């Protein structure tokens, strides 16, 4: 059974949905933060095994939340983080769409009680 760490997904979605966080973490800073768009996408979908679970047709956080995650993933494929510097990427119109979809998915996951999930959700 696939194991999904809910707190890791929430953390990655918070980072992906926050322009303010990105303004700091994507650039040199004195706050000890270092992150990038590509790292964020890898953490959210691939390192977490979320992508595998969604593609396998598993129910992770519920049908509505899972749909929002699939929609977000599709939207992120429209931005190739390797094609742009972080300075350009942060202000792309597509990036605002990603932030909005990440915020929606985040709210749905936080509200989810995991009922009907076919994976193991670890808090």
Secondary structure, DSSP 4 states (H G I P E B T S, - for coil): --EEEHHHHHHHHHHHH-HHHHHHHTS--SSS----HHHHHIIIIIITSHHHHHHTT--SS-HHHHHHHHHHHHHHHTS-GGGS-HHHHTT-HHHHHHHHHHHHHHHHHHH---TT-SSEEE-
